[in-house]
């Protein structure tokens, strides 16, 4: 008798596409255990299994890329503990899996705020990226958070801005931009921080700052913040 996991894997395999896998690979996605199945199908499958924690664990355990993305879509945040978060973040092997897990699941877990600080200080590339993606997502999703809770993120951004890994550098930039777009007050602080980064003897920090300032100072952002 086929389990739910078996049925989902069979469905994913039936919609596999070598062309899509090649496209994913060109975008820097690890396709070693990927079917090349599109996100719309993953969302359709997930729609029928919301809050199924046990299924999420099984799908993640399968190791297949798309199955793991579905797992992030269907898991129940209330049932995710620290052990699971630590196990899953260490399994991240692609930027899209990292970002999907943060956006679909981890950002809704109370422990995530402390993990943003903890993970951003780690050496492992995808763990570190996860820390900064959490910061970016908090800035977008937590509309009621006070400016003060975001201020401790700035020293961390400054400390790690010299990271020469593109996937980390882009996540740091993302965090700086999203925090700086929350309101006029924190926008001014973010711009000030970015301008400090420009003065660093680091091409990575300068890239982060230049790209962030382009958006933070843009007419569109400034008009919206007014």
GROMACS elastic network, one bead per residue, 0.5 to 0.9 nm:
[ bonds ]
;  ai    aj funct       b0    kb
    2     5     6  0.78950   500
    2     6     6  0.56464   500
    2     7     6  0.63977   500
    3     6     6  0.50602   500
    3     7     6  0.62805   500
    3     8     6  0.86782   500
    4     7     6  0.51032   500
    4     8     6  0.61883   500
    4     9     6  0.85983   500
    4    55     6  0.73485   500
    5     8     6  0.51890   500
    5     9     6  0.61358   500
    5    10     6  0.84951   500
    5    55     6  0.68448   500
    5    56     6  0.89157   500
    5    58     6  0.66531   500
    5    59     6  0.60827   500
    5    62     6  0.84147   500
    5    67     6  0.86419   500
    6     9     6  0.51988   500
    6    10     6  0.60469   500
    6    11     6  0.86010   500
    7    10     6  0.50886   500
    7    11     6  0.61949   500
    7    12     6  0.86479   500
    8    11     6  0.50645   500
    8    12     6  0.61424   500
    8    13     6  0.85407   500
    8    45     6  0.77408   500
    8    59     6  0.85903   500
    8    67     6  0.77830   500
    9    12     6  0.50385   500
    9    13     6  0.60613   500
    9    14     6  0.85704   500
    9    59     6  0.84581   500
    9    62     6  0.88111   500
    9    64     6  0.84219   500
    9    66     6  0.89324   500
    9    67     6  0.70842   500
   10    13     6  0.51162   500
   10    14     6  0.62213   500
   10    15     6  0.88559   500
   11    14     6  0.51049   500
   11    15     6  0.65586   500
   11    16     6  0.88344   500
   12    15     6  0.52673   500
   12    16     6  0.62700   500
   12    35     6  0.67357   500
   12    36     6  0.86290   500
   12    37     6  0.64732   500
   12    41     6  0.84169   500
   12    42     6  0.83845   500
   12    66     6  0.77258   500
   12    67     6  0.80686   500
   13    17     6  0.87144   500
   13    35     6  0.61308   500
   13    36     6  0.88039   500
   13    37     6  0.80767   500
   14    17     6  0.88858   500
   14    35     6  0.89057   500
   15    35     6  0.75978   500
   15    36     6  0.78419   500
   15    37     6  0.59690   500
   15    38     6  0.85300   500
   15    41     6  0.88033   500
   16    20     6  0.80291   500
   16    21     6  0.83664   500
   16    34     6  0.83921   500
   16    36     6  0.52046   500
   16    37     6  0.53731   500
   16    38     6  0.87950   500
   17    20     6  0.51773   500
   17    21     6  0.62926   500
   17    22     6  0.87251   500
   17    35     6  0.64525   500
   17    37     6  0.65878   500
   18    22     6  0.62109   500
   18    23     6  0.85957   500
   18    35     6  0.76614   500
   18    36     6  0.64480   500
   19    22     6  0.51725   500
   19    23     6  0.63030   500
   19    24     6  0.87152   500
   19    36     6  0.75866   500
   20    24     6  0.60943   500
   20    25     6  0.85106   500
   20    35     6  0.82767   500
   20    37     6  0.71942   500
   20    38     6  0.79817   500
   21    24     6  0.50259   500
   21    25     6  0.61360   500
   21    26     6  0.86776   500
   21    29     6  0.87838   500
   21    31     6  0.62788   500
   21    34     6  0.70014   500
   21    35     6  0.68008   500
   21    37     6  0.81442   500
   22    25     6  0.50386   500
   22    26     6  0.63303   500
   22    27     6  0.88906   500
   22    31     6  0.81825   500
   22    36     6  0.81587   500
   23    26     6  0.51484   500
   23    27     6  0.66362   500
   23    29     6  0.88038   500
   23    36     6  0.85304   500
   24    27     6  0.52085   500
   24    28     6  0.66450   500
   24    29     6  0.52978   500
   24    30     6  0.76237   500
   24    31     6  0.70588   500
   24    36     6  0.74005   500
   25    28     6  0.51138   500
   25    30     6  0.63176   500
   25    31     6  0.62618   500
   26    29     6  0.72892   500
   28    31     6  0.89496   500
   28    94     6  0.76087   500
   28    95     6  0.78534   500
   29    93     6  0.83844   500
   29    94     6  0.54029   500
   29    95     6  0.67289   500
   29    96     6  0.68959   500
   29    97     6  0.86624   500
   30    33     6  0.77572   500
   30    34     6  0.76174   500
   30    65     6  0.82647   500
   30    93     6  0.66413   500
   30    94     6  0.54425   500
   30    95     6  0.85069   500
   31    35     6  0.76783   500
   31    36     6  0.78110   500
   31    65     6  0.74544   500
   31    94     6  0.87515   500
   32    35     6  0.89877   500
   32    64     6  0.86503   500
   32    65     6  0.83956   500
   33    63     6  0.70485   500
   33    64     6  0.50661   500
   33    65     6  0.58282   500
   33    66     6  0.86065   500
   34    37     6  0.78144   500
   34    64     6  0.58707   500
   34    66     6  0.63710   500
   34    67     6  0.88122   500
   35    64     6  0.78584   500
   35    65     6  0.75114   500
   35    66     6  0.70268   500
   36    65     6  0.88952   500
   36    66     6  0.79509   500
   37    40     6  0.86048   500
   37    41     6  0.71369   500
   37    42     6  0.76056   500
   37    66     6  0.69560   500
   38    41     6  0.58000   500
   38    42     6  0.67690   500
   38    66     6  0.85883   500
   39    43     6  0.61751   500
   39    44     6  0.85848   500
   39    66     6  0.83376   500
   39    69     6  0.88903   500
   40    43     6  0.51899   500
   40    44     6  0.62411   500
   40    45     6  0.87520   500
   41    45     6  0.61848   500
   41    46     6  0.85085   500
   42    45     6  0.51922   500
   42    46     6  0.60901   500
   42    47     6  0.86045   500
   42    66     6  0.71600   500
   42    67     6  0.81810   500
   42    69     6  0.76329   500
   42    70     6  0.59355   500
   42    73     6  0.86703   500
   43    47     6  0.60782   500
   43    70     6  0.72783   500
   43    73     6  0.76291   500
   44    47     6  0.52244   500
   44    48     6  0.72799   500
   45    48     6  0.58359   500
   45    49     6  0.72276   500
   45    70     6  0.75835   500
   46    49     6  0.52874   500
   46    50     6  0.63416   500
   46    70     6  0.58660   500
   46    71     6  0.80230   500
   46    73     6  0.61554   500
   46    74     6  0.57682   500
   47    50     6  0.60586   500
   47    73     6  0.85135   500
   47    74     6  0.77977   500
   48    74     6  0.87583   500
   49    52     6  0.57582   500
   49    55     6  0.81211   500
   49    56     6  0.89601   500
   49    73     6  0.89140   500
   49    74     6  0.59817   500
   49    75     6  0.86943   500
   50    53     6  0.85272   500
   50    73     6  0.75332   500
   50    75     6  0.69019   500
   50    76     6  0.76662   500
   51    54     6  0.89474   500
   51    55     6  0.89628   500
   51    56     6  0.84782   500
   51    73     6  0.85688   500
   51    74     6  0.51860   500
   51    77     6  0.80635   500
   52    55     6  0.54753   500
   52    56     6  0.62404   500
   52    57     6  0.88722   500
   52    71     6  0.88018   500
   52    74     6  0.59589   500
   52    75     6  0.56214   500
   52    76     6  0.65231   500
   53    56     6  0.50567   500
   53    57     6  0.63590   500
   53    58     6  0.87889   500
   53    71     6  0.83520   500
   53    74     6  0.71976   500
   53    76     6  0.55391   500
   53    77     6  0.86332   500
   53    79     6  0.69582   500
   53    80     6  0.81428   500
   54    57     6  0.51672   500
   54    58     6  0.63572   500
   54    59     6  0.87140   500
   54    75     6  0.80224   500
   55    58     6  0.50191   500
   55    59     6  0.60687   500
   55    60     6  0.84939   500
   55    71     6  0.74034   500
   55    74     6  0.81968   500
   55    75     6  0.78838   500
   56    59     6  0.51552   500
   56    60     6  0.61172   500
   56    61     6  0.85175   500
   56    67     6  0.85853   500
   56    68     6  0.77807   500
   56    70     6  0.74597   500
   56    72     6  0.70884   500
   56    73     6  0.83681   500
   56    74     6  0.63067   500
   56    75     6  0.53677   500
   56    76     6  0.86033   500
   57    60     6  0.51731   500
   57    61     6  0.61032   500
   57    62     6  0.87742   500
   57    68     6  0.88238   500
   57    71     6  0.69599   500
   57    75     6  0.80015   500
   58    62     6  0.63878   500
   58    71     6  0.82198   500
   59    62     6  0.52232   500
   59    63     6  0.73724   500
   59    64     6  0.77676   500
   59    67     6  0.52823   500
   59    68     6  0.58359   500
   59    69     6  0.87917   500
   59    70     6  0.75779   500
   59    71     6  0.58378   500
   60    63     6  0.57645   500
   60    64     6  0.74036   500
   60    65     6  0.85384   500
   60    67     6  0.64044   500
   60    69     6  0.81346   500
   60    70     6  0.84739   500
   60    71     6  0.59923   500
   60    72     6  0.84687   500
   60    88     6  0.82561   500
   61    64     6  0.82351   500
   61    67     6  0.89505   500
   61    68     6  0.80014   500
   62    65     6  0.88259   500
   62    67     6  0.72511   500
   62    68     6  0.77980   500
   63    66     6  0.88678   500
   63    67     6  0.73549   500
   63    68     6  0.68068   500
   63    91     6  0.88919   500
   64    67     6  0.52323   500
   64    68     6  0.61599   500
   64    69     6  0.87742   500
   65    68     6  0.53028   500
   65    69     6  0.64770   500
   65    70     6  0.88969   500
   65    94     6  0.89233   500
   65    97     6  0.74953   500
   66    69     6  0.50065   500
   66    70     6  0.62824   500
   66    71     6  0.85774   500
   66    97     6  0.86457   500
   67    70     6  0.51148   500
   67    71     6  0.62083   500
   67    72     6  0.88848   500
   68    72     6  0.64721   500
   68    73     6  0.87904   500
   68    97     6  0.75969   500
   68   101     6  0.86540   500
   69    72     6  0.52127   500
   69    73     6  0.65415   500
   69    96     6  0.87837   500
   69    97     6  0.62560   500
   69   100     6  0.66416   500
   69   101     6  0.69709   500
   69   104     6  0.88421   500
   70    74     6  0.62998   500
   70    75     6  0.85776   500
   71    74     6  0.53685   500
   71    75     6  0.58928   500
   71   101     6  0.85071   500
   72    75     6  0.57331   500
   72    76     6  0.88908   500
   72    97     6  0.88280   500
   72   100     6  0.70228   500
   72   101     6  0.51732   500
   72   102     6  0.83065   500
   72   103     6  0.86511   500
   72   104     6  0.57345   500
   72   105     6  0.56633   500
   72   106     6  0.83973   500
   73    76     6  0.88147   500
   73   100     6  0.82132   500
   73   101     6  0.77714   500
   73   104     6  0.54646   500
   73   105     6  0.68078   500
   74   104     6  0.84450   500
   74   105     6  0.84118   500
   75    78     6  0.88067   500
   75    79     6  0.79320   500
   75    80     6  0.78345   500
   75   104     6  0.88467   500
   75   105     6  0.71268   500
   76    79     6  0.54917   500
   76    80     6  0.67111   500
   76   105     6  0.78562   500
   77    80     6  0.52346   500
   77    81     6  0.84467   500
   77   105     6  0.62323   500
   77   106     6  0.72801   500
   77   107     6  0.89796   500
   77   108     6  0.63443   500
   77   109     6  0.57286   500
   78    81     6  0.80967   500
   78   108     6  0.87379   500
   78   109     6  0.72182   500
   80    83     6  0.81916   500
   80    84     6  0.62059   500
   80    85     6  0.70739   500
   80   105     6  0.89871   500
   80   106     6  0.86047   500
   80   109     6  0.75771   500
   81    84     6  0.54835   500
   81    85     6  0.64543   500
   81    86     6  0.88469   500
   81   109     6  0.86210   500
   81   111     6  0.84445   500
   82    85     6  0.50209   500
   82    86     6  0.61105   500
   82    87     6  0.84959   500
   82   111     6  0.74042   500
   83    86     6  0.52303   500
   83    87     6  0.61036   500
   83    88     6  0.85887   500
   84    87     6  0.50263   500
   84    88     6  0.59872   500
   84    89     6  0.84298   500
   85    88     6  0.52849   500
   85    89     6  0.60343   500
   85    90     6  0.85927   500
   85   106     6  0.76296   500
   85   112     6  0.89617   500
   86    89     6  0.53453   500
   86    90     6  0.63451   500
   86    91     6  0.88513   500
   87    90     6  0.54303   500
   87    91     6  0.65998   500
   88    91     6  0.50079   500
   88    92     6  0.66807   500
   88   101     6  0.88657   500
   89    92     6  0.53890   500
   89    98     6  0.74783   500
   89   101     6  0.87130   500
   89   126     6  0.74646   500
   89   127     6  0.59240   500
   89   130     6  0.75693   500
   90    93     6  0.82322   500
   90   124     6  0.83818   500
   90   126     6  0.77361   500
   90   127     6  0.65980   500
   91   126     6  0.87770   500
   92    95     6  0.76763   500
   92    97     6  0.63728   500
   92    98     6  0.57269   500
   92   126     6  0.60444   500
   92   127     6  0.75027   500
   93    96     6  0.88682   500
   93    97     6  0.73084   500
   93    98     6  0.76882   500
   93   126     6  0.68816   500
   94    97     6  0.54725   500
   94    98     6  0.63571   500
   94    99     6  0.88165   500
   94   126     6  0.74300   500
   95    98     6  0.50577   500
   95    99     6  0.61424   500
   95   100     6  0.85177   500
   95   126     6  0.70683   500
   95   129     6  0.81428   500
   95   130     6  0.89494   500
   95   167     6  0.71521   500
   96    99     6  0.50980   500
   96   100     6  0.58917   500
   96   101     6  0.83832   500
   97   100     6  0.51530   500
   97   101     6  0.60188   500
   97   102     6  0.85480   500
   98   101     6  0.53840   500
   98   102     6  0.63422   500
   98   103     6  0.87610   500
   98   126     6  0.68440   500
   98   127     6  0.83488   500
   98   129     6  0.77978   500
   98   130     6  0.62724   500
   98   133     6  0.84807   500
   99   102     6  0.51478   500
   99   103     6  0.60852   500
   99   104     6  0.83425   500
   99   129     6  0.86736   500
   99   130     6  0.71838   500
   99   133     6  0.68192   500
   99   134     6  0.87293   500
  100   103     6  0.51671   500
  100   104     6  0.56696   500
  100   105     6  0.79331   500
  101   104     6  0.52878   500
  101   105     6  0.55015   500
  101   106     6  0.62154   500
  101   107     6  0.84926   500
  101   130     6  0.89782   500
  102   105     6  0.56062   500
  102   107     6  0.55294   500
  102   108     6  0.85236   500
  102   130     6  0.70594   500
  102   133     6  0.71000   500
  102   134     6  0.63973   500
  102   137     6  0.78744   500
  103   106     6  0.66706   500
  103   107     6  0.60503   500
  103   108     6  0.82813   500
  103   133     6  0.85644   500
  103   134     6  0.80683   500
  103   137     6  0.69162   500
  104   107     6  0.73771   500
  104   108     6  0.80245   500
  105   108     6  0.57892   500
  105   109     6  0.72179   500
  106   109     6  0.53635   500
  106   110     6  0.85990   500
  106   111     6  0.84830   500
  106   112     6  0.62511   500
  106   134     6  0.80421   500
  107   110     6  0.78070   500
  107   111     6  0.87012   500
  107   112     6  0.58460   500
  107   113     6  0.80537   500
  107   134     6  0.63640   500
  107   137     6  0.70164   500
  107   138     6  0.70229   500
  107   141     6  0.84754   500
  108   111     6  0.87431   500
  108   112     6  0.74065   500
  109   112     6  0.54882   500
  109   113     6  0.83347   500
  110   113     6  0.66032   500
  110   114     6  0.83488   500
  111   114     6  0.56729   500
  111   115     6  0.63374   500
  111   116     6  0.89278   500
  112   116     6  0.61487   500
  112   117     6  0.89313   500
  112   131     6  0.88177   500
  112   134     6  0.73198   500
  113   116     6  0.53036   500
  113   117     6  0.70929   500
  113   134     6  0.77082   500
  113   135     6  0.80774   500
  113   138     6  0.83355   500
  114   117     6  0.54326   500
  114   118     6  0.63002   500
  114   119     6  0.86126   500
  115   119     6  0.55680   500
  115   120     6  0.79644   500
  115   130     6  0.87948   500
  115   131     6  0.65505   500
  115   134     6  0.82377   500
  116   119     6  0.55481   500
  116   120     6  0.59624   500
  116   121     6  0.87350   500
  116   128     6  0.87983   500
  116   130     6  0.74088   500
  116   132     6  0.64814   500
  116   133     6  0.81206   500
  116   134     6  0.57327   500
  116   135     6  0.62989   500
  116   153     6  0.88029   500
  117   120     6  0.55640   500
  117   121     6  0.67797   500
  117   131     6  0.65483   500
  117   132     6  0.84883   500
  117   135     6  0.87675   500
  117   152     6  0.89504   500
  117   153     6  0.77739   500
  117   156     6  0.79400   500
  118   121     6  0.56347   500
  118   122     6  0.70308   500
  118   128     6  0.86857   500
  118   131     6  0.71629   500
  119   122     6  0.52167   500
  119   123     6  0.85763   500
  119   124     6  0.88568   500
  119   127     6  0.56540   500
  119   128     6  0.51925   500
  119   129     6  0.78733   500
  119   130     6  0.67096   500
  119   132     6  0.80516   500
  120   123     6  0.83049   500
  120   127     6  0.71700   500
  120   129     6  0.67795   500
  120   130     6  0.71321   500
  120   132     6  0.59243   500
  120   156     6  0.76797   500
  120   157     6  0.87931   500
  120   160     6  0.82766   500
  121   127     6  0.88088   500
  121   128     6  0.64158   500
  121   131     6  0.79187   500
  121   156     6  0.80725   500
  121   160     6  0.80607   500
  122   125     6  0.79249   500
  122   127     6  0.65507   500
  122   128     6  0.53825   500
  122   131     6  0.86933   500
  123   126     6  0.87871   500
  123   127     6  0.75433   500
  123   128     6  0.63998   500
  124   127     6  0.53796   500
  124   128     6  0.59870   500
  124   129     6  0.85036   500
  125   128     6  0.52486   500
  125   129     6  0.61031   500
  125   130     6  0.86246   500
  125   165     6  0.77522   500
  125   167     6  0.76008   500
  125   168     6  0.66295   500
  126   130     6  0.60040   500
  126   131     6  0.87005   500
  126   167     6  0.79914   500
  126   168     6  0.77119   500
  127   130     6  0.50621   500
  127   131     6  0.65838   500
  128   131     6  0.52719   500
  128   132     6  0.68037   500
  128   133     6  0.88023   500
  128   168     6  0.68045   500
  128   171     6  0.89151   500
  129   132     6  0.53597   500
  129   133     6  0.60808   500
  129   134     6  0.85805   500
  129   167     6  0.68307   500
  129   168     6  0.50526   500
  129   169     6  0.83454   500
  129   170     6  0.85661   500
  129   171     6  0.58458   500
  129   172     6  0.77454   500
  130   133     6  0.50163   500
  130   134     6  0.60856   500
  130   135     6  0.87266   500
  130   168     6  0.88188   500
  130   171     6  0.81205   500
  131   134     6  0.52783   500
  131   135     6  0.66491   500
  131   171     6  0.86504   500
  132   135     6  0.50081   500
  132   136     6  0.63561   500
  132   137     6  0.86588   500
  132   153     6  0.89560   500
  132   157     6  0.82643   500
  132   168     6  0.79885   500
  132   171     6  0.55701   500
  132   172     6  0.56415   500
  132   173     6  0.87413   500
  132   174     6  0.78154   500
  132   175     6  0.59178   500
  133   136     6  0.50163   500
  133   137     6  0.61034   500
  133   138     6  0.85624   500
  133   171     6  0.57469   500
  133   172     6  0.76814   500
  133   174     6  0.73097   500
  133   175     6  0.64768   500
  134   137     6  0.50730   500
  134   138     6  0.60533   500
  134   139     6  0.86062   500
  134   175     6  0.80435   500
  135   138     6  0.52315   500
  135   139     6  0.63881   500
  135   140     6  0.89250   500
  135   150     6  0.81348   500
  135   153     6  0.74764   500
  135   172     6  0.88016   500
  135   174     6  0.86786   500
  135   175     6  0.55353   500
  135   176     6  0.85145   500
  135   178     6  0.83804   500
  135   179     6  0.77861   500
  136   139     6  0.52872   500
  136   140     6  0.66377   500
  136   141     6  0.88323   500
  136   171     6  0.79282   500
  136   172     6  0.83797   500
  136   173     6  0.89846   500
  136   174     6  0.60028   500
  136   176     6  0.73159   500
  136   177     6  0.78365   500
  136   178     6  0.54599   500
  136   179     6  0.65450   500
  137   140     6  0.50916   500
  137   141     6  0.58602   500
  137   142     6  0.79793   500
  137   175     6  0.77679   500
  137   178     6  0.77875   500
  137   179     6  0.89637   500
  138   141     6  0.51853   500
  138   142     6  0.52636   500
  138   143     6  0.83541   500
  138   145     6  0.85175   500
  138   150     6  0.88150   500
  138   178     6  0.87571   500
  138   179     6  0.83200   500
  139   142     6  0.60866   500
  139   143     6  0.74755   500
  139   145     6  0.83270   500
  139   150     6  0.78709   500
  139   175     6  0.78135   500
  139   178     6  0.57421   500
  139   179     6  0.50682   500
  139   180     6  0.84481   500
  139   181     6  0.82121   500
  139   182     6  0.67250   500
  140   143     6  0.69354   500
  140   178     6  0.65742   500
  140   179     6  0.77329   500
  140   181     6  0.87308   500
  140   182     6  0.75855   500
  141   144     6  0.88327   500
  142   145     6  0.56332   500
  143   146     6  0.85716   500
  143   182     6  0.83940   500
  145   148     6  0.82456   500
  145   149     6  0.69724   500
  145   150     6  0.84018   500
  146   149     6  0.58942   500
  146   150     6  0.76426   500
  147   150     6  0.55861   500
  147   151     6  0.68003   500
  147   182     6  0.85162   500
  147   183     6  0.87673   500
  147   185     6  0.83351   500
  147   186     6  0.67294   500
  148   151     6  0.53507   500
  148   152     6  0.78046   500
  149   152     6  0.67094   500
  149   153     6  0.81602   500
  150   153     6  0.55394   500
  150   154     6  0.74995   500
  150   179     6  0.72090   500
  150   186     6  0.87138   500
  151   154     6  0.57105   500
  151   155     6  0.80006   500
  151   186     6  0.84900   500
  151   189     6  0.87068   500
  152   155     6  0.61657   500
  152   156     6  0.71985   500
  153   156     6  0.52532   500
  153   157     6  0.62336   500
  153   158     6  0.87219   500
  153   175     6  0.87405   500
  153   176     6  0.87146   500
  154   157     6  0.50378   500
  154   158     6  0.61720   500
  154   159     6  0.85578   500
  154   176     6  0.77273   500
  154   190     6  0.78138   500
  154   193     6  0.71719   500
  155   159     6  0.59922   500
  155   160     6  0.86856   500
  155   193     6  0.87900   500
  156   160     6  0.62373   500
  156   161     6  0.83731   500
  157   160     6  0.54772   500
  157   161     6  0.58235   500
  157   172     6  0.62538   500
  157   173     6  0.84494   500
  157   175     6  0.81268   500
  157   176     6  0.73850   500
  158   161     6  0.53519   500
  158   162     6  0.82403   500
  158   193     6  0.77309   500
  158   194     6  0.85897   500
  158   196     6  0.84877   500
  158   197     6  0.68246   500
  158   205     6  0.81218   500
  159   162     6  0.75376   500
  160   163     6  0.58310   500
  160   169     6  0.85762   500
  160   172     6  0.80125   500
  160   205     6  0.85181   500
  161   164     6  0.83835   500
  161   168     6  0.88544   500
  161   169     6  0.68043   500
  161   172     6  0.69668   500
  161   173     6  0.85155   500
  161   197     6  0.77403   500
  161   202     6  0.83123   500
  161   204     6  0.64998   500
  161   206     6  0.85439   500
  161   208     6  0.72294   500
  161   209     6  0.89687   500
  162   165     6  0.89886   500
  162   169     6  0.79511   500
  162   200     6  0.87787   500
  162   201     6  0.89655   500
  162   202     6  0.60348   500
  162   203     6  0.76292   500
  162   204     6  0.52623   500
  162   205     6  0.52747   500
  162   206     6  0.87854   500
  163   166     6  0.80732   500
  163   168     6  0.68235   500
  163   169     6  0.61847   500
  163   204     6  0.66186   500
  163   205     6  0.79661   500
  164   167     6  0.88898   500
  164   168     6  0.77339   500
  164   169     6  0.67545   500
  164   203     6  0.86381   500
  164   204     6  0.60419   500
  164   205     6  0.89887   500
  165   168     6  0.54454   500
  165   169     6  0.60169   500
  165   170     6  0.85860   500
  165   204     6  0.87657   500
  166   170     6  0.59632   500
  166   171     6  0.84979   500
  166   204     6  0.88220   500
  167   170     6  0.53712   500
  167   171     6  0.63673   500
  167   172     6  0.88569   500
  168   171     6  0.51314   500
  168   172     6  0.62702   500
  168   173     6  0.86321   500
  169   172     6  0.52003   500
  169   173     6  0.62346   500
  169   174     6  0.86020   500
  169   204     6  0.70596   500
  169   205     6  0.82167   500
  169   207     6  0.85807   500
  169   208     6  0.68811   500
  170   173     6  0.50094   500
  170   174     6  0.60497   500
  170   175     6  0.86475   500
  170   208     6  0.74193   500
  171   175     6  0.61903   500
  171   176     6  0.86596   500
  172   175     6  0.51578   500
  172   176     6  0.62921   500
  172   177     6  0.86945   500
  172   208     6  0.73507   500
  173   176     6  0.51715   500
  173   177     6  0.61779   500
  173   178     6  0.86096   500
  173   207     6  0.85864   500
  173   208     6  0.51149   500
  173   209     6  0.74555   500
  173   211     6  0.75199   500
  173   212     6  0.62946   500
  174   177     6  0.52482   500
  174   178     6  0.60935   500
  174   179     6  0.85167   500
  174   208     6  0.87755   500
  174   212     6  0.79467   500
  175   178     6  0.53225   500
  175   179     6  0.60680   500
  175   180     6  0.83962   500
  176   179     6  0.54311   500
  176   180     6  0.60721   500
  176   181     6  0.87660   500
  176   190     6  0.67111   500
  176   193     6  0.88242   500
  176   194     6  0.80584   500
  176   208     6  0.84771   500
  176   209     6  0.86546   500
  176   212     6  0.68428   500
  177   180     6  0.50984   500
  177   181     6  0.63143   500
  177   187     6  0.87733   500
  177   190     6  0.77331   500
  177   211     6  0.87657   500
  177   212     6  0.54652   500
  177   213     6  0.80546   500
  177   215     6  0.72092   500
  177   216     6  0.65248   500
  178   181     6  0.52447   500
  178   182     6  0.69011   500
  178   216     6  0.89428   500
  179   182     6  0.57360   500
  179   183     6  0.86172   500
  179   186     6  0.72635   500
  179   187     6  0.75138   500
  179   190     6  0.73178   500
  180   183     6  0.71609   500
  180   184     6  0.81997   500
  180   185     6  0.86452   500
  180   186     6  0.56132   500
  180   188     6  0.74825   500
  180   189     6  0.74146   500
  180   190     6  0.50159   500
  180   191     6  0.73289   500
  180   212     6  0.88143   500
  180   216     6  0.65016   500
  181   184     6  0.76305   500
  181   186     6  0.75055   500
  181   187     6  0.57580   500
  181   190     6  0.86073   500
  181   215     6  0.88330   500
  181   216     6  0.66990   500
  181   221     6  0.69818   500
  181   222     6  0.87382   500
  181   225     6  0.75299   500
  182   185     6  0.84283   500
  182   186     6  0.67212   500
  182   187     6  0.69276   500
  182   225     6  0.78010   500
  183   186     6  0.57313   500
  183   187     6  0.59351   500
  183   188     6  0.87969   500
  183   224     6  0.87784   500
  183   225     6  0.55303   500
  183   226     6  0.82839   500
  184   188     6  0.64017   500
  184   189     6  0.89405   500
  184   222     6  0.77634   500
  184   225     6  0.53770   500
  184   226     6  0.68768   500
  185   188     6  0.54848   500
  185   189     6  0.67661   500
  185   190     6  0.89398   500
  186   190     6  0.60719   500
  186   191     6  0.85215   500
  187   190     6  0.50767   500
  187   191     6  0.61485   500
  187   192     6  0.85804   500
  187   216     6  0.68580   500
  187   217     6  0.86146   500
  187   222     6  0.87713   500
  187   225     6  0.84568   500
  188   191     6  0.51521   500
  188   192     6  0.62144   500
  188   193     6  0.86828   500
  188   216     6  0.87304   500
  189   192     6  0.50526   500
  189   193     6  0.62099   500
  189   194     6  0.86360   500
  190   193     6  0.50230   500
  190   194     6  0.61072   500
  190   195     6  0.85739   500
  190   212     6  0.88862   500
  190   213     6  0.86754   500
  190   216     6  0.79368   500
  191   194     6  0.50340   500
  191   195     6  0.61454   500
  191   196     6  0.86668   500
  191   209     6  0.86033   500
  191   212     6  0.81517   500
  191   213     6  0.63811   500
  191   216     6  0.67560   500
  191   217     6  0.76289   500
  192   195     6  0.51751   500
  192   196     6  0.64258   500
  192   197     6  0.88548   500
  193   196     6  0.51136   500
  193   197     6  0.64354   500
  193   198     6  0.88949   500
  193   209     6  0.83342   500
  194   198     6  0.64266   500
  194   205     6  0.87398   500
  194   206     6  0.85367   500
  194   208     6  0.77864   500
  194   210     6  0.76112   500
  194   212     6  0.70965   500
  194   213     6  0.66532   500
  195   198     6  0.50614   500
  195   199     6  0.69184   500
  195   206     6  0.89491   500
  195   209     6  0.66374   500
  195   210     6  0.83622   500
  195   213     6  0.79193   500
  196   199     6  0.54095   500
  196   200     6  0.70838   500
  196   209     6  0.82823   500
  197   200     6  0.53324   500
  197   201     6  0.87897   500
  197   202     6  0.84996   500
  197   205     6  0.56318   500
  197   206     6  0.61118   500
  197   208     6  0.78690   500
  197   209     6  0.58087   500
  197   210     6  0.88345   500
  198   201     6  0.81741   500
  198   202     6  0.83434   500
  198   203     6  0.88357   500
  198   205     6  0.66514   500
  198   207     6  0.81269   500
  198   208     6  0.84549   500
  198   209     6  0.58080   500
  198   210     6  0.71729   500
  199   202     6  0.83871   500
  199   205     6  0.86557   500
  199   206     6  0.75349   500
  200   203     6  0.81405   500
  200   205     6  0.66726   500
  200   206     6  0.70129   500
  201   204     6  0.89937   500
  201   205     6  0.79679   500
  201   206     6  0.80618   500
  202   205     6  0.52873   500
  202   206     6  0.61693   500
  202   207     6  0.86184   500
  203   207     6  0.60787   500
  203   208     6  0.86520   500
  204   207     6  0.51556   500
  204   208     6  0.63338   500
  204   209     6  0.86720   500
  205   208     6  0.51167   500
  205   209     6  0.61325   500
  205   210     6  0.85286   500
  206   209     6  0.50844   500
  206   210     6  0.59049   500
  206   211     6  0.84307   500
  207   210     6  0.51926   500
  207   211     6  0.60299   500
  207   212     6  0.83410   500
  208   211     6  0.55146   500
  208   212     6  0.60636   500
  208   213     6  0.85585   500
  209   212     6  0.51332   500
  209   213     6  0.59471   500
  209   214     6  0.85060   500
  210   213     6  0.52805   500
  210   214     6  0.62674   500
  211   214     6  0.52798   500
  211   215     6  0.69377   500
  211   216     6  0.88882   500
  212   215     6  0.54807   500
  212   216     6  0.60106   500
  212   217     6  0.84187   500
  213   217     6  0.56143   500
  213   218     6  0.78595   500
  214   217     6  0.57503   500
  214   218     6  0.59871   500
  215   219     6  0.84657   500
  215   220     6  0.83187   500
  215   221     6  0.69492   500
  216   219     6  0.87027   500
  216   220     6  0.89899   500
  216   221     6  0.62846   500
  216   222     6  0.74227   500
  217   220     6  0.84439   500
  217   221     6  0.68264   500
  217   222     6  0.64412   500
  218   221     6  0.54348   500
  218   222     6  0.61619   500
  218   223     6  0.84703   500
  219   222     6  0.51768   500
  219   223     6  0.58748   500
  219   224     6  0.84965   500
  220   223     6  0.52703   500
  220   224     6  0.62710   500
  220   225     6  0.87358   500
  221   224     6  0.51769   500
  221   225     6  0.61664   500
  221   226     6  0.87261   500
  222   225     6  0.51627   500
  222   226     6  0.63334   500
  223   226     6  0.53573   500
